[in-house]
């Protein structure tokens, strides 16, 4: 995996499909845990994670439509 900071707060990641899959699996596991045990997460944290995963799912759907 390679990370580049293209400007402050903006990163570009280059990774294999396997590496991306592992990151997303971890994010989805965290999302499920945050939903099942709300004691360790704030509503803002869950909303932020939901938004990131929703954005990814939409981008993946667009990529599949193109190719």
Secondary structure as GFF3:
##gff-version 3
##sequence-region A 1 67
A	DSSP	beta_strand	2	7	.	.	.	ID=ss1
A	DSSP	beta_strand	10	14	.	.	.	ID=ss2
A	DSSP	alpha_helix	17	36	.	.	.	ID=ss3
A	DSSP	three_ten_helix	38	40	.	.	.	ID=ss4
A	DSSP	alpha_helix	43	66	.	.	.	ID=ss5
###
